[in-house]
Amino acid sequence: MSIIYVLIPIAILFVIIAIGIFFWAVRSEQFSDLEKQGHSILFEDDKEQHKNANERD
């Protein structure tokens, strides 16, 4: 039963850290453009391939 007195403060500390990280991410605009990364994966390679192909010619 005494382990509860150790685990509860540790759990509260983890929650406070998680909330702090979440608010830091929101303030630093980590969630501002969620579609950008998905589109960059699809189209970034095409630009590099065309650029490399033009350099070879």
N, C-alpha and C positions, 0 to 999 in steps of 0.2 A: 504494500500500500504506500510505502514511503517513496517509491519510484515515481508516483504521480506528482509529487512535489518537485521533481526534477524535470519530468517530461512536459508539464504544462508551461513552465517558463520558456523552455526550448521551443515548443510549438508556437507560443506567442511571439518569440523572437523571429522565427521563420516567417510568420505572417507579416510582421512589421517590415522585414527585409523585402518580402515579395511585393508589398504595397509600395514601398519606396522605389523599387526597381520599375514597377508599372508606371508610377507618376513621373519618374525620370524619363522613361521612354515616350510618354505622351508629351511632356514638355519639350523634348528634343525632336519632336515631329517624326518619330520612327513609324508611325501609323498613318502619315499624311497621304501617301500614294501607294495603295496596296496593289494596284494593277501594273505599276511600272516594272517591277521585277519579273513578273510573268511575261510581259511583252518583250523585255530585253533578252530573255532566254531564247525566245523564238526568232528574233530578228537581228541580234548582234552578230551571230556567226555569218549571216548572209553578207553583211557589210565587209567583214574581214576577208571573206572568200573572194568577193569582187575586187577588193583592194589588192589582194595578193595576185589575182589573175591578171590585173592590169599592170602590175609591176613586172610580171614574167614576160609580157608581150614586148 
